[in-house]
Amino acid sequence: MLDNLTNRLARVMKTLKGEARLTESNITDALREVRMALLEADVALPVVKDFIAAVKEKAVGEEVVGSLSPGQALVGVVHRELAKIMGDAHEGINFNTQPPAIILMAGLQGAGKTTTVGKLGKFLKENHKKKVLVVSCDVYRPAAIEQLKSVAGQAGVDFFPSTGGEKPEAIALAAVDWAKRHYHDVLLVDTAGRLAVDEEMMAEIKRLHAAINPIETLFVVDAMLGQDAVNTAKAFNETLPLTGVVLTKLDGDARGGAALSVRHVTGKPIKFAGVGEKLSGLEAFHPERMASRILGMGDVLSLIEDARKGLDEEKAVAFAKKLKSGKGFDLSDFKEQIAQMRNMGGLSALMDKMPAQIAQAAGNLPAGAENKMIGRVEGIINSMTPTERAKPELIKASRKRRIAMGAGVQVQDVNRLLSQFEQTQKMMKQFSKGGIGKLMRGMKGMIPGMGR
């Protein structure tokens, strides 16, 4: 996301190298680049103007202390202002009400509301230990109710049934009554959307809001809409007392302007960001962390949180012991680490939170290639015997042919996996001796296909 802005800021740092301090002259030149990058990222023009003015005011005369270069000092100012326009700090869900806490989800059709309801339900259940009920008030879109029922089942939350012939307000009030009688902590209400903002939709959601009086009214918006996302958010904000925003498809080919604009335009915090199709793909939105990612600094705190959620603690401890000893790392461990990586959202999600230099060193996967590569690795290893996994040196020509046939791949794929496993084994030994730089450079060998 916002790779263009990240690259431009890196160039700005190089431009300012050698300057003794930040002056109005060198700041103006540097911010011209930043302004162009923001506009290309589809950030709203009023937001760009305010942002540039704030950075210029704070940066001029900023002392370059210690080992900081003027470029780094400017990036420090930019980081603080980026976080500020996105909201300064994370704001979570407000549960300060008599249960159930009612959360109304609003937004246009196609923004990903129904999937987001499932993601949020799963998030609240797993991270806040809440008993969650979901209901669909979308009586217009074919299969909308069935879609939510399916999503709720996958998310492991309760579903309140409704039918297309009912009034949205009646459905919502019945769901509230059910939630109270069955001691649910949270009720998530999915609403109907349209392809564009219209009076009928706004009047209906306004009536729905008045009927159930939710403690949270979240606007779900597709980050890939860019400037249109901001205009839509503004229209909804004028109709409903929004309490927050959920950005979806933040991992897509979006230029990312919505993330930098929507808080500034609506005055409402971005509470969550949707990434990926899986129901686990919902992240609490932390402005300061997002600012770090935009500036190529990575997001280590979110990475640690992902690791805690995705990793099996006992297996991680056992693996750490092997890693420390530098011995015994075999193909079963190799397969296990790939599975753990998948639980953390895959390599692309991992790299997205790494500092830019490390992510670039690790290489980039072509779109859609990651799952195919991971599946191929697992298939090949699954076709091996326990002895072969423990002692890969036993795998000669005849065994390779058998393994390839069992996995439905070519012998060359088996050779490539064994070669890359050998590289990974060496890398693990280097890491056991504290070689983190060598570890990151070696990540190209983790999955077959990378580095080709």
C-alpha positions as a Markdown table, in Angstrom:
| # | Residue | x | y | z |
|---|---|---|---|---|
| 1 | Met | 0.0 | 0.0 | 0.0 |
| 2 | Leu | 1.2 | 3.5 | -0.9 |
| 3 | Asp | 4.5 | 2.0 | -2.2 |
| 4 | Asn | 4.9 | 5.1 | -4.4 |
| 5 | Leu | 4.9 | 7.4 | -1.4 |
| 6 | Thr | 7.4 | 5.1 | 0.4 |
| 7 | Asn | 9.7 | 5.2 | -2.6 |
| 8 | Arg | 9.5 | 9.0 | -3.0 |
| 9 | Leu | 10.2 | 9.6 | 0.7 |
| 10 | Ala | 13.3 | 7.4 | 0.4 |
| 11 | Arg | 14.5 | 9.7 | -2.5 |
| 12 | Val | 13.7 | 12.8 | -0.4 |
| 13 | Met | 16.0 | 11.4 | 2.4 |
| 14 | Lys | 18.8 | 11.0 | -0.2 |
| 15 | Thr | 18.2 | 14.6 | -1.5 |
| 16 | Leu | 18.6 | 16.1 | 2.0 |
| 17 | Lys | 21.7 | 14.1 | 2.8 |
| 18 | Gly | 24.6 | 16.3 | 3.7 |
| 19 | Glu | 22.4 | 19.3 | 4.8 |
| 20 | Ala | 23.1 | 20.6 | 8.3 |
| 21 | Arg | 19.5 | 21.4 | 9.1 |
| 22 | Leu | 16.0 | 21.6 | 7.7 |
| 23 | Thr | 15.4 | 25.0 | 6.1 |
| 24 | Glu | 12.4 | 26.5 | 4.4 |
| 25 | Ser | 14.2 | 26.1 | 1.1 |
| 26 | Asn | 15.1 | 22.4 | 1.3 |
| 27 | Ile | 11.8 | 21.5 | 3.0 |
| 28 | Thr | 9.8 | 23.1 | 0.1 |
| 29 | Asp | 11.7 | 21.1 | -2.5 |
| 30 | Ala | 11.3 | 17.9 | -0.5 |
| 31 | Leu | 7.6 | 18.4 | 0.2 |
| 32 | Arg | 6.9 | 19.0 | -3.5 |
| 33 | Glu | 7.7 | 15.4 | -4.0 |
| 34 | Val | 5.6 | 14.3 | -1.0 |
| 35 | Arg | 2.6 | 16.4 | -2.4 |
| 36 | Met | 2.8 | 14.7 | -5.8 |
| 37 | Ala | 3.0 | 11.3 | -4.2 |
| 38 | Leu | -0.1 | 12.0 | -2.1 |
| 39 | Leu | -2.1 | 13.2 | -5.0 |
| 40 | Glu | -1.1 | 10.2 | -7.1 |
| 41 | Ala | -2.2 | 8.0 | -4.1 |
| 42 | Asp | -5.7 | 9.6 | -4.6 |
| 43 | Val | -5.6 | 11.4 | -1.2 |
| 44 | Ala | -8.3 | 14.2 | -1.1 |
| 45 | Leu | -6.9 | 17.6 | -2.0 |
| 46 | Pro | -8.0 | 19.4 | 1.2 |
| 47 | Val | -6.2 | 16.6 | 3.2 |
| 48 | Val | -3.0 | 17.1 | 1.1 |
| 49 | Lys | -3.0 | 20.9 | 1.6 |
| 50 | Asp | -3.5 | 20.6 | 5.4 |
| 51 | Phe | -0.9 | 17.8 | 5.7 |
| 52 | Ile | 1.8 | 19.7 | 3.7 |
| 53 | Ala | 1.1 | 22.9 | 5.7 |
| 54 | Ala | 1.4 | 21.0 | 9.0 |
| 55 | Val | 4.6 | 19.2 | 8.0 |
| 56 | Lys | 6.2 | 22.4 | 6.8 |
| 57 | Glu | 5.3 | 24.3 | 10.0 |
| 58 | Lys | 6.7 | 21.6 | 12.2 |
| 59 | Ala | 9.8 | 20.8 | 10.1 |
| 60 | Val | 11.3 | 24.2 | 9.4 |
| 61 | Gly | 14.0 | 24.8 | 12.0 |
| 62 | Glu | 13.8 | 21.2 | 13.3 |
| 63 | Glu | 17.2 | 20.5 | 14.8 |
| 64 | Val | 19.2 | 17.6 | 13.4 |
| 65 | Val | 20.4 | 15.9 | 16.5 |
| 66 | Gly | 22.7 | 13.0 | 17.2 |
| 67 | Ser | 23.0 | 10.5 | 14.4 |
| 68 | Leu | 19.9 | 11.8 | 12.5 |
| 69 | Ser | 20.3 | 13.1 | 9.0 |
| 70 | Pro | 18.0 | 16.0 | 7.8 |
| 71 | Gly | 16.1 | 13.4 | 5.7 |
| 72 | Gln | 15.5 | 11.2 | 8.7 |
| 73 | Ala | 14.5 | 14.3 | 10.8 |
| 74 | Leu | 11.9 | 15.1 | 8.1 |
| 75 | Val | 10.6 | 11.6 | 8.0 |
| 76 | Gly | 10.1 | 11.8 | 11.8 |
| 77 | Val | 7.9 | 14.9 | 11.3 |
| 78 | Val | 6.1 | 13.3 | 8.4 |
| 79 | His | 5.5 | 10.1 | 10.5 |
| 80 | Arg | 3.9 | 12.1 | 13.3 |
| 81 | Glu | 1.7 | 14.1 | 10.9 |
| 82 | Leu | 0.6 | 11.0 | 9.0 |
| 83 | Ala | -0.5 | 9.3 | 12.2 |
| 84 | Lys | -2.3 | 12.5 | 13.2 |
| 85 | Ile | -4.4 | 12.7 | 10.1 |
| 86 | Met | -5.3 | 9.0 | 10.4 |
| 87 | Gly | -6.4 | 9.5 | 14.1 |
| 88 | Asp | -3.3 | 9.5 | 16.4 |
| 89 | Ala | -4.2 | 6.3 | 18.3 |
| 90 | His | -6.4 | 3.2 | 17.9 |
| 91 | Glu | -10.0 | 3.5 | 19.0 |
| 92 | Gly | -11.7 | 0.2 | 19.7 |
| 93 | Ile | -15.3 | -0.9 | 20.0 |
| 94 | Asn | -17.3 | 0.8 | 22.7 |
| 95 | Phe | -18.9 | -1.9 | 25.0 |
| 96 | Asn | -20.0 | 0.6 | 27.6 |
| 97 | Thr | -23.7 | -0.2 | 27.5 |
| 98 | Gln | -26.3 | -2.7 | 28.8 |
| 99 | Pro | -25.7 | -5.9 | 26.7 |
| 100 | Pro | -26.2 | -6.5 | 23.9 |
| 101 | Ala | -23.9 | -3.9 | 22.5 |
| 102 | Ile | -25.6 | -3.2 | 19.1 |
| 103 | Ile | -23.3 | -2.5 | 16.2 |
| 104 | Leu | -24.9 | -1.3 | 12.9 |
| 105 | Met | -22.9 | -1.8 | 9.7 |
| 106 | Ala | -23.5 | 0.6 | 6.9 |
| 107 | Gly | -22.1 | 1.1 | 3.4 |
| 108 | Leu | -22.5 | 0.6 | -0.3 |
| 109 | Gln | -23.1 | -2.7 | -2.0 |
| 110 | Gly | -19.9 | -4.4 | -2.9 |
| 111 | Ala | -17.9 | -2.8 | -0.1 |
| 112 | Gly | -17.7 | -6.1 | 1.7 |
| 113 | Lys | -20.2 | -5.5 | 4.5 |
| 114 | Thr | -21.4 | -9.0 | 5.0 |
| 115 | Thr | -17.9 | -10.5 | 5.0 |
| 116 | Thr | -16.8 | -7.8 | 7.4 |
| 117 | Val | -19.7 | -8.7 | 9.8 |
| 118 | Gly | -18.3 | -12.2 | 9.9 |
| 119 | Lys | -14.8 | -11.0 | 10.3 |
| 120 | Leu | -15.8 | -8.6 | 13.1 |
| 121 | Gly | -17.9 | -11.3 | 14.8 |
| 122 | Lys | -14.9 | -13.7 | 14.8 |
| 123 | Phe | -12.6 | -10.9 | 16.0 |
| 124 | Leu | -14.8 | -10.0 | 18.9 |
| 125 | Lys | -15.3 | -13.6 | 19.9 |
| 126 | Glu | -11.6 | -14.5 | 19.8 |
| 127 | Asn | -10.0 | -11.3 | 21.0 |
| 128 | His | -12.7 | -10.0 | 23.4 |
| 129 | Lys | -14.3 | -13.3 | 24.4 |
| 130 | Lys | -17.8 | -11.9 | 23.5 |
| 131 | Lys | -20.9 | -14.0 | 22.7 |
| 132 | Val | -21.9 | -12.6 | 19.3 |
| 133 | Leu | -25.2 | -12.7 | 17.4 |
| 134 | Val | -25.4 | -11.5 | 13.7 |
| 135 | Val | -28.5 | -10.6 | 11.7 |
| 136 | Ser | -29.2 | -9.5 | 8.1 |
| 137 | Cys | -31.6 | -6.7 | 7.4 |
| 138 | Asp | -30.8 | -6.8 | 3.7 |
| 139 | Val | -34.2 | -8.0 | 2.3 |
| 140 | Tyr | -33.5 | -6.9 | -1.3 |
| 141 | Arg | -30.3 | -8.6 | -2.4 |
| 142 | Pro | -30.9 | -12.2 | -3.5 |
| 143 | Ala | -29.1 | -14.7 | -1.1 |
| 144 | Ala | -27.9 | -11.9 | 1.2 |
| 145 | Ile | -29.4 | -13.6 | 4.2 |
| 146 | Glu | -28.0 | -17.0 | 3.3 |
| 147 | Gln | -24.6 | -15.5 | 2.7 |
| 148 | Leu | -24.5 | -14.1 | 6.2 |
| 149 | Lys | -25.7 | -17.4 | 7.6 |
| 150 | Ser | -22.8 | -19.2 | 5.9 |
| 151 | Val | -20.3 | -16.5 | 7.0 |
| 152 | Ala | -21.6 | -16.7 | 10.6 |
| 153 | Gly | -21.1 | -20.5 | 10.6 |
| 154 | Gln | -17.5 | -20.2 | 9.4 |
| 155 | Ala | -16.8 | -17.4 | 12.0 |
| 156 | Gly | -18.3 | -19.5 | 14.8 |
| 157 | Val | -20.9 | -16.9 | 15.9 |
| 158 | Asp | -24.7 | -17.2 | 16.3 |
| 159 | Phe | -27.0 | -16.3 | 13.4 |
| 160 | Phe | -30.6 | -14.8 | 13.8 |
| 161 | Pro | -32.8 | -15.9 | 10.8 |
| 162 | Ser | -34.8 | -13.4 | 8.7 |
| 163 | Thr | -36.7 | -13.5 | 5.4 |
| 164 | Gly | -37.0 | -11.3 | 2.4 |
| 165 | Gly | -40.7 | -10.4 | 3.1 |
| 166 | Glu | -40.0 | -8.8 | 6.5 |
| 167 | Lys | -39.4 | -5.1 | 7.3 |
| 168 | Pro | -35.8 | -4.3 | 8.2 |
| 169 | Glu | -36.8 | -2.5 | 11.4 |
| 170 | Ala | -39.0 | -5.5 | 12.5 |
| 171 | Ile | -36.1 | -7.9 | 11.8 |
| 172 | Ala | -33.6 | -5.8 | 13.8 |
| 173 | Leu | -36.0 | -5.4 | 16.8 |
| 174 | Ala | -36.7 | -9.1 | 16.9 |
| 175 | Ala | -32.9 | -9.8 | 16.9 |
| 176 | Val | -32.4 | -7.3 | 19.7 |
| 177 | Asp | -35.0 | -9.1 | 21.8 |
| 178 | Trp | -33.5 | -12.5 | 21.0 |
| 179 | Ala | -30.0 | -11.3 | 21.9 |
| 180 | Lys | -31.3 | -10.0 | 25.3 |
| 181 | Arg | -33.1 | -13.2 | 26.1 |
| 182 | His | -30.1 | -15.4 | 25.1 |
| 183 | Tyr | -27.5 | -13.3 | 26.9 |
| 184 | His | -25.5 | -12.2 | 23.8 |
| 185 | Asp | -22.8 | -9.6 | 24.5 |
| 186 | Val | -22.8 | -8.2 | 21.0 |
| 187 | Leu | -25.4 | -7.9 | 18.1 |
| 188 | Leu | -24.0 | -7.1 | 14.6 |
| 189 | Val | -26.6 | -5.8 | 12.2 |
| 190 | Asp | -25.9 | -6.1 | 8.5 |
| 191 | Thr | -27.8 | -3.6 | 6.3 |
| 192 | Ala | -28.8 | -3.3 | 2.7 |
| 193 | Gly | -26.6 | -1.3 | 0.4 |
| 194 | Arg | -26.9 | 0.2 | -3.1 |
| 195 | Leu | -24.5 | 0.7 | -5.9 |
| 196 | Ala | -24.5 | 4.4 | -5.2 |
| 197 | Val | -25.9 | 6.7 | -2.4 |
| 198 | Asp | -29.6 | 7.3 | -2.8 |
| 199 | Glu | -32.4 | 8.8 | -0.8 |
| 200 | Glu | -34.4 | 5.5 | -0.3 |
| 201 | Met | -31.4 | 3.7 | 1.2 |
| 202 | Met | -30.5 | 6.6 | 3.5 |
| 203 | Ala | -34.1 | 6.9 | 4.7 |
| 204 | Glu | -34.2 | 3.2 | 5.5 |
| 205 | Ile | -31.0 | 3.0 | 7.4 |
| 206 | Lys | -31.9 | 6.2 | 9.3 |
| 207 | Arg | -35.2 | 4.5 | 10.4 |
| 208 | Leu | -33.3 | 1.4 | 11.3 |
| 209 | His | -30.8 | 3.4 | 13.4 |
| 210 | Ala | -33.6 | 5.1 | 15.3 |
| 211 | Ala | -35.4 | 1.8 | 16.0 |
| 212 | Ile | -32.4 | 0.0 | 17.6 |
| 213 | Asn | -30.2 | 2.9 | 18.8 |
| 214 | Pro | -26.8 | 1.2 | 18.3 |
| 215 | Ile | -23.9 | 2.1 | 20.4 |
| 216 | Glu | -21.6 | 1.8 | 17.3 |
| 217 | Thr | -22.5 | 2.7 | 13.7 |
| 218 | Leu | -19.6 | 1.6 | 11.5 |
| 219 | Phe | -19.2 | 2.7 | 7.9 |
| 220 | Val | -17.7 | -0.1 | 5.8 |
| 221 | Val | -15.9 | 1.3 | 2.7 |
| 222 | Asp | -13.8 | -0.2 | 0.0 |
| 223 | Ala | -10.2 | 1.3 | 0.1 |
| 224 | Met | -9.8 | 0.7 | -3.6 |
| 225 | Leu | -12.5 | 3.4 | -4.3 |
| 226 | Gly | -9.9 | 6.1 | -3.5 |
| 227 | Gln | -11.5 | 9.6 | -3.7 |
| 228 | Asp | -15.0 | 8.1 | -4.2 |
| 229 | Ala | -14.6 | 6.4 | -0.8 |
| 230 | Val | -14.2 | 9.7 | 0.8 |
| 231 | Asn | -17.2 | 11.3 | -0.9 |
| 232 | Thr | -19.4 | 8.3 | 0.1 |
| 233 | Ala | -18.2 | 8.4 | 3.7 |
| 234 | Lys | -19.1 | 12.1 | 3.8 |
| 235 | Ala | -22.6 | 11.4 | 2.5 |
| 236 | Phe | -23.2 | 8.6 | 5.1 |
| 237 | Asn | -21.7 | 10.8 | 7.9 |
| 238 | Glu | -24.2 | 13.5 | 7.1 |
| 239 | Thr | -27.1 | 11.1 | 7.4 |
| 240 | Leu | -26.0 | 8.9 | 10.3 |
| 241 | Pro | -24.2 | 9.6 | 13.6 |
| 242 | Leu | -21.2 | 7.4 | 12.5 |
| 243 | Thr | -18.9 | 6.3 | 15.3 |
| 244 | Gly | -16.1 | 4.7 | 13.1 |
| 245 | Val | -15.0 | 3.4 | 9.8 |
| 246 | Val | -13.9 | 0.0 | 8.6 |
| 247 | Leu | -11.6 | 0.0 | 5.5 |
| 248 | Thr | -11.8 | -3.2 | 3.4 |
| 249 | Lys | -9.5 | -4.5 | 0.7 |
| 250 | Leu | -6.6 | -2.6 | 2.1 |
| 251 | Asp | -4.3 | -5.3 | 0.7 |
| 252 | Gly | -5.5 | -4.8 | -2.9 |
| 253 | Asp | -4.1 | -2.7 | -5.7 |
| 254 | Ala | -5.5 | 0.4 | -4.0 |
| 255 | Arg | -3.5 | 3.6 | -4.2 |
| 256 | Gly | -4.4 | 4.0 | -0.5 |
| 257 | Gly | -5.8 | 7.5 | -0.5 |
| 258 | Ala | -8.9 | 6.5 | 1.5 |
| 259 | Ala | -6.8 | 5.5 | 4.5 |
| 260 | Leu | -5.3 | 9.0 | 4.6 |
| 261 | Ser | -8.4 | 10.9 | 3.8 |
| 262 | Val | -11.5 | 9.4 | 5.5 |
| 263 | Arg | -10.6 | 10.3 | 9.1 |
| 264 | His | -9.8 | 13.9 | 8.1 |
| 265 | Val | -13.0 | 14.3 | 6.1 |
| 266 | Thr | -15.5 | 12.6 | 8.4 |
| 267 | Gly | -13.8 | 13.3 | 11.8 |
| 268 | Lys | -14.6 | 9.6 | 12.6 |
| 269 | Pro | -11.8 | 7.1 | 13.5 |
| 270 | Ile | -10.8 | 4.2 | 11.3 |
| 271 | Lys | -11.4 | 1.3 | 13.7 |
| 272 | Phe | -10.5 | -1.7 | 11.6 |
| 273 | Ala | -8.9 | -2.7 | 8.3 |
| 274 | Gly | -9.9 | -5.7 | 6.3 |
| 275 | Val | -7.1 | -7.6 | 4.6 |
| 276 | Gly | -7.5 | -10.7 | 2.5 |
| 277 | Glu | -10.5 | -12.9 | 1.9 |
| 278 | Lys | -10.2 | -15.1 | 5.1 |
| 279 | Leu | -12.4 | -14.4 | 8.1 |
| 280 | Ser | -9.2 | -13.9 | 10.1 |
| 281 | Gly | -8.3 | -11.0 | 7.9 |
| 282 | Leu | -9.4 | -8.1 | 10.1 |
| 283 | Glu | -6.9 | -5.9 | 11.9 |
| 284 | Ala | -7.4 | -3.3 | 14.5 |
| 285 | Phe | -6.3 | 0.0 | 12.8 |
| 286 | His | -3.4 | 1.7 | 14.5 |
| 287 | Pro | -2.7 | 5.1 | 12.8 |
| 288 | Glu | 0.9 | 5.2 | 14.1 |
| 289 | Arg | 1.6 | 1.7 | 12.9 |
| 290 | Met | 0.1 | 2.4 | 9.5 |
| 291 | Ala | 2.2 | 5.5 | 9.2 |
| 292 | Ser | 5.3 | 3.4 | 9.9 |
| 293 | Arg | 4.3 | 0.9 | 7.1 |
| 294 | Ile | 3.7 | 3.8 | 4.7 |
| 295 | Leu | 7.2 | 5.2 | 5.4 |
| 296 | Gly | 8.8 | 1.8 | 4.9 |
| 297 | Met | 9.6 | 1.3 | 8.6 |
| 298 | Gly | 7.5 | -1.8 | 8.9 |
| 299 | Asp | 5.0 | -2.7 | 11.6 |
| 300 | Val | 6.8 | -4.9 | 14.1 |
| 301 | Leu | 4.1 | -4.7 | 16.8 |
| 302 | Ser | 1.4 | -6.0 | 14.5 |
| 303 | Leu | 3.7 | -8.6 | 13.3 |
| 304 | Ile | 4.3 | -9.8 | 16.9 |
| 305 | Glu | 0.5 | -9.8 | 17.5 |
| 306 | Asp | 0.0 | -11.9 | 14.3 |
| 307 | Ala | 2.6 | -14.3 | 15.5 |
| 308 | Arg | 1.0 | -14.7 | 18.9 |
| 309 | Lys | -2.4 | -15.5 | 17.2 |
| 310 | Gly | -1.0 | -17.7 | 14.4 |
| 311 | Leu | 1.6 | -19.7 | 16.1 |
| 312 | Asp | 1.2 | -22.9 | 18.2 |
| 313 | Glu | 3.1 | -22.0 | 21.4 |
| 314 | Glu | 4.3 | -25.6 | 22.2 |
| 315 | Lys | 5.5 | -26.1 | 18.7 |
| 316 | Ala | 7.2 | -22.7 | 18.7 |
| 317 | Val | 9.1 | -23.6 | 21.9 |
| 318 | Ala | 10.2 | -26.9 | 20.5 |
| 319 | Phe | 11.3 | -25.3 | 17.2 |
| 320 | Ala | 13.2 | -22.6 | 19.2 |
| 321 | Lys | 15.2 | -25.3 | 20.9 |
| 322 | Lys | 16.1 | -26.9 | 17.6 |
| 323 | Leu | 17.0 | -23.5 | 16.2 |
| 324 | Lys | 19.2 | -22.7 | 19.2 |
| 325 | Ser | 21.1 | -26.0 | 18.9 |
| 326 | Gly | 21.5 | -25.5 | 15.2 |
| 327 | Lys | 20.8 | -29.3 | 14.7 |
| 328 | Gly | 18.0 | -31.5 | 13.8 |
| 329 | Phe | 16.1 | -29.1 | 11.4 |
| 330 | Asp | 14.4 | -31.6 | 9.0 |
| 331 | Leu | 11.8 | -31.6 | 6.2 |
| 332 | Ser | 9.0 | -32.1 | 8.8 |
| 333 | Asp | 10.1 | -28.9 | 10.5 |
| 334 | Phe | 10.3 | -27.2 | 7.1 |
| 335 | Lys | 6.7 | -28.1 | 6.4 |
| 336 | Glu | 5.6 | -27.0 | 9.9 |
| 337 | Gln | 7.1 | -23.6 | 9.5 |
| 338 | Ile | 5.4 | -23.1 | 6.2 |
| 339 | Ala | 2.0 | -24.1 | 7.8 |
| 340 | Gln | 2.7 | -21.6 | 10.6 |
| 341 | Met | 3.5 | -18.9 | 8.1 |
| 342 | Arg | 0.1 | -19.6 | 6.4 |
| 343 | Asn | -1.6 | -19.2 | 9.8 |
| 344 | Met | -0.1 | -15.7 | 10.0 |
| 345 | Gly | -1.6 | -14.7 | 6.7 |
| 346 | Gly | 1.0 | -16.0 | 4.3 |
| 347 | Leu | 4.4 | -14.6 | 3.3 |
| 348 | Ser | 2.9 | -11.6 | 1.6 |
| 349 | Ala | 1.1 | -10.5 | 4.8 |
| 350 | Leu | 4.3 | -11.1 | 6.7 |
| 351 | Met | 6.4 | -9.0 | 4.3 |
| 352 | Asp | 3.8 | -6.2 | 4.3 |
| 353 | Lys | 4.7 | -5.5 | 8.0 |
| 354 | Met | 8.4 | -5.9 | 7.5 |
| 355 | Pro | 10.7 | -2.8 | 7.1 |
| 356 | Ala | 10.9 | -2.0 | 3.4 |
| 357 | Gln | 14.6 | -3.0 | 3.1 |
| 358 | Ile | 14.0 | -6.4 | 4.6 |
| 359 | Ala | 10.9 | -7.0 | 2.5 |
| 360 | Gln | 12.8 | -6.1 | -0.7 |
| 361 | Ala | 15.6 | -8.4 | 0.3 |
| 362 | Ala | 13.2 | -11.3 | 0.8 |
| 363 | Gly | 11.8 | -10.8 | -2.7 |
| 364 | Asn | 8.3 | -10.4 | -4.1 |
| 365 | Leu | 5.9 | -13.2 | -5.0 |
| 366 | Pro | 3.8 | -12.9 | -8.2 |
| 367 | Ala | 0.1 | -12.3 | -7.5 |
| 368 | Gly | -1.8 | -15.5 | -6.6 |
| 369 | Ala | 1.4 | -17.6 | -6.7 |
| 370 | Glu | 1.8 | -18.0 | -2.9 |
| 371 | Asn | -0.9 | -20.5 | -2.2 |
| 372 | Lys | 0.1 | -22.6 | -5.2 |
| 373 | Met | 3.7 | -22.7 | -4.1 |
| 374 | Ile | 2.9 | -23.6 | -0.5 |
| 375 | Gly | 0.5 | -26.3 | -1.6 |
| 376 | Arg | 3.3 | -27.8 | -3.8 |
| 377 | Val | 5.7 | -27.9 | -0.9 |
| 378 | Glu | 3.3 | -29.6 | 1.3 |
| 379 | Gly | 2.3 | -32.1 | -1.4 |
| 380 | Ile | 6.0 | -33.1 | -2.0 |
| 381 | Ile | 6.8 | -33.5 | 1.7 |
| 382 | Asn | 3.6 | -35.4 | 2.3 |
| 383 | Ser | 4.7 | -37.9 | -0.4 |
| 384 | Met | 7.9 | -38.7 | 1.5 |
| 385 | Thr | 8.2 | -41.4 | 4.2 |
| 386 | Pro | 9.0 | -40.3 | 7.8 |
| 387 | Thr | 12.6 | -41.6 | 7.3 |
| 388 | Glu | 13.0 | -39.5 | 4.1 |
| 389 | Arg | 11.8 | -36.4 | 5.9 |
| 390 | Ala | 14.3 | -37.0 | 8.7 |
| 391 | Lys | 17.2 | -37.9 | 6.4 |
| 392 | Pro | 16.8 | -36.1 | 3.1 |
| 393 | Glu | 20.2 | -37.3 | 2.0 |
| 394 | Leu | 18.6 | -40.7 | 1.4 |
| 395 | Ile | 16.5 | -39.3 | -1.4 |
| 396 | Lys | 18.2 | -40.5 | -4.6 |
| 397 | Ala | 16.8 | -40.8 | -8.2 |
| 398 | Ser | 14.3 | -43.7 | -7.7 |
| 399 | Arg | 12.9 | -42.1 | -4.5 |
| 400 | Lys | 12.6 | -38.8 | -6.2 |
| 401 | Arg | 10.6 | -40.3 | -9.1 |
| 402 | Arg | 8.2 | -42.0 | -6.5 |
| 403 | Ile | 7.8 | -38.8 | -4.5 |
| 404 | Ala | 7.2 | -36.7 | -7.7 |
| 405 | Met | 4.5 | -39.2 | -8.9 |
| 406 | Gly | 2.8 | -39.2 | -5.5 |
| 407 | Ala | 2.7 | -35.3 | -5.3 |
| 408 | Gly | 1.7 | -34.9 | -9.0 |
| 409 | Val | 4.8 | -32.8 | -9.8 |
| 410 | Gln | 8.0 | -33.1 | -11.9 |
| 411 | Val | 11.2 | -34.6 | -10.5 |
| 412 | Gln | 12.7 | -31.1 | -11.1 |
| 413 | Asp | 10.3 | -29.7 | -8.4 |
| 414 | Val | 11.5 | -32.3 | -5.9 |
| 415 | Asn | 15.1 | -31.4 | -6.7 |
| 416 | Arg | 14.3 | -27.7 | -6.3 |
| 417 | Leu | 12.6 | -28.3 | -2.9 |
| 418 | Leu | 15.6 | -30.4 | -1.6 |
| 419 | Ser | 18.0 | -27.7 | -2.8 |
| 420 | Gln | 16.0 | -24.9 | -1.1 |
| 421 | Phe | 15.6 | -27.0 | 2.0 |
| 422 | Glu | 19.4 | -27.3 | 2.1 |
| 423 | Gln | 19.7 | -23.6 | 1.8 |
| 424 | Thr | 17.1 | -23.1 | 4.6 |
| 425 | Gln | 19.0 | -25.6 | 6.8 |
| 426 | Lys | 22.2 | -23.6 | 6.4 |
| 427 | Met | 20.2 | -20.4 | 7.0 |
| 428 | Met | 18.9 | -21.8 | 10.3 |
| 429 | Lys | 22.4 | -22.6 | 11.4 |
| 430 | Gln | 23.5 | -19.1 | 10.7 |
| 431 | Phe | 20.5 | -17.7 | 12.6 |
| 432 | Ser | 21.3 | -19.9 | 15.6 |
| 433 | Lys | 24.6 | -18.0 | 15.7 |
| 434 | Gly | 22.8 | -14.6 | 15.6 |
| 435 | Gly | 23.0 | -13.9 | 11.9 |
| 436 | Ile | 19.7 | -12.1 | 11.4 |
| 437 | Gly | 20.9 | -10.3 | 8.2 |
| 438 | Lys | 21.9 | -13.6 | 6.7 |
| 439 | Leu | 18.5 | -15.0 | 7.7 |
| 440 | Met | 16.5 | -12.3 | 5.9 |
| 441 | Arg | 18.7 | -12.7 | 2.8 |
| 442 | Gly | 18.0 | -16.4 | 2.9 |
| 443 | Met | 14.3 | -16.1 | 2.9 |
| 444 | Lys | 14.2 | -16.4 | -0.9 |
| 445 | Gly | 14.8 | -20.1 | -0.3 |
| 446 | Met | 11.9 | -20.6 | 2.0 |
| 447 | Ile | 9.3 | -21.4 | -0.7 |
| 448 | Pro | 9.9 | -23.0 | -4.0 |
| 449 | Gly | 9.4 | -20.5 | -6.8 |
| 450 | Met | 10.8 | -17.5 | -4.9 |
| 451 | Gly | 13.9 | -15.9 | -6.4 |
| 452 | Arg | 13.1 | -17.3 | -9.9 |
